[in-house]
Amino acid sequence: MISCLIRRKGIPILVAALFLTLSAHAMKNSQGEFPALRYTILIPSSAQKALTVTMKITKFEPDEGGRLTLFKGKMPLKIRFVLDERNRNIAYRIESGFVIIGPVDESSRRITLTYEPEIGYLHKHGHQGYRNETLVVFAGENVLLIPVSGRAESIALRFDYPASWKCFLSADAEIPSPGSAILRSNNDSWLAMYAMMKSCYAFGKLHKWAGDHDFQIYFTDKSFERGVKQNMSDGASRIFNYFCRSFSVQSLPYSLLVLPATEAGEKIMGGVGAQSMGFTIAPDSLRDWQLLSHRLFHAFFDRTIHIQELYMPPNLWFLEGLACYFEITAPAYLPEKLAQNFITAPGHHFKACYRRYLYFHLKDPELFAIVPMSESDIQLDGRIEFLHYTQAPLVIFAMEPLFTAGRTQSFESAIINWLRETEKGDEFDLIASLNRLPAGREAMQAFAEQYITGSQVLNLWDQLEEPFSDLTSAPAQAAIHELEAYEALLWTWFREHPELFLKRSIPQGGLIACFEEAQRRKLAVASPEIELKLARSFPTVYACLKVNRLRMDICGIKPGDRFRNSHLTQRENLQRWSDYVKSCADGE
């Protein structure tokens, strides 16, 4: 399971799942205690000097081979030395995301490990941490090694940084003197370690901007003009208040650090935790506001609801689906002065999500006709990506009537309150808990059999149908471009398996002529019932599916061929299709 989680390096909530896996096998010492951890993080003022971490581990007990294993994850680092309490060197090796120390002398009571983590490497959402002459920012997981148990009896973090700088830490930080800050935790739960690893830690030329209630917003110096900062503060506060209402809390102490892009215009991810987050937000980017919404959902959820089973397959899809649902709905509360340059209406974005879902589910059912509750068995990152961020939010959207039947509260409040009530039980069972909804066991069982333990096409035709049918219209062309962009994104997840996924299935020209030829040949893309619904409610998806089926027909490939995408990329078939599309485009 651990190796599977490490392989899925693109999943945002990976660390929580990993911690639960590790803590389930947590090894206490012979006195029934978890190890105690003390970190000292030295942050130099010069970006040319290395950031240094000294980690002291006590109350540990090595494994049967006399070794102690620390989780490293993706963190690049240079280990300077590993010593026992008598300053004797201890052997170590780095292997598959772990640092393995030992064998350790049986009499050793303390291990001191000094290392230099590299922050700022590029990843899915930008630079993982960042350093320049006025700013150092990182997530705990960018710099902290942790015991493989995933738990600790106590944790202490000491930060030493230039005295003229300010720090961005959680509200319970101790600041004994300028240039020094301490965080402590005596909570041995997996949540305490998870919070430490996901939190944002920043030091440099920072200043606090006024926020609502306990919501505090920070900026780096000279990052934005004053008016832009005020607009961004208003927008973030509106979204934060939406989550307060949805989670039925008056407020929640929380800190947001708005980071600028790098000098090269690249984004920075500085950590997203239950008490703080820091990342690049461009005021005119809807995607950045959606990401803020997604991350605030996780922060509120981590702070107010503690259902461990939702952080692990086969239930992880449900939690990520909720986060993506709120990611779509929350930006609708942005003030008009921020939202005037993009579309925030949730219906618009759920339609786009449903288009993606229909196209790929029907085009490649072997990959994308996914049973959500089979999540534990999914090995391909691209399938997980599709399940979490396309299919799952639509399943949540389709659940609205089941949660709001006979209630006056909003769907958001209803589903959060249901989770809060469910948390009180001894053990969480998603299907059993859903069967207790007001809509009734029979209705929920039917829904679950079709869409949660089954893989039928989600029935959202009427709620989300397209208002346009002319394939040459601007909305239709925009919809097609969205499909192309999502296909390119999915391909990045399948690039190691090119035989499974076709990178460009939609032709750049000749689409209408190709569609008409597919109709003339009576090439089927789904059951007659589904085809009728596609033609009526999603004509752009219908046309693109038909054209993809025509391509197979022209290349002599059968629909049931497991290797059809691989065959389509053979040189002769690529040329055959290119020539055909060109002839169609010339004739339009």
Buried (B, 14 or more C-beta within 10 A) or exposed (E): BBEEBBBBEBBBBBBBBBBBBBBEEBBBBEEEBBBBBBBBBBBBBEBEEBBBBBBBBBBBBBBEEEBBBBBBBEBEBEBEEBBBBEEEEBEBEEEEBBBBBBEBBEEBEBBBBBBBBBBBEEEEBBBBBBBEEBBBBBBBBBBBBBBBBBBBBBBBBBBBBBEEBBBBBBEEBEEEEEBBBBBBBEBBBBBBBBBBBBBBBBBBBBEEBEBBBBBBBBBBEEBBEEEBBBBBBBBBBBBBBBBBBBBEEEEBBBBBBBBBBBEEEEBBBBBBBBBBBBBBBBBEBBEBBBBBBBBBBBBBBBBBBEBBBBBBBBBBBBBBBBBBBBBBBBBBBBEEEBBEEBEBEBEBBBBBBBBBBBBBBBBBBEBBBBBBBBBEEBEBBBBBBBBBBBBBBBBBBBBBEBBBEEEEEBBBBBBBBBBBEBBEEEEBEBBEBBBEBBBEEEBBBEBBEBBBBEBEBBEBBEBBBBEBBEBEEEEBBEBBEBBBEBBEEBBEBBEEBEEBBBBEBBBEEBBBBBBBBBBEEEBBBBEEEBBEBBBBBBBBBBBBBBBBBBBBBBBEBEEEEEEBBBBBBEEEBEEBBEEBBEEBBEEE
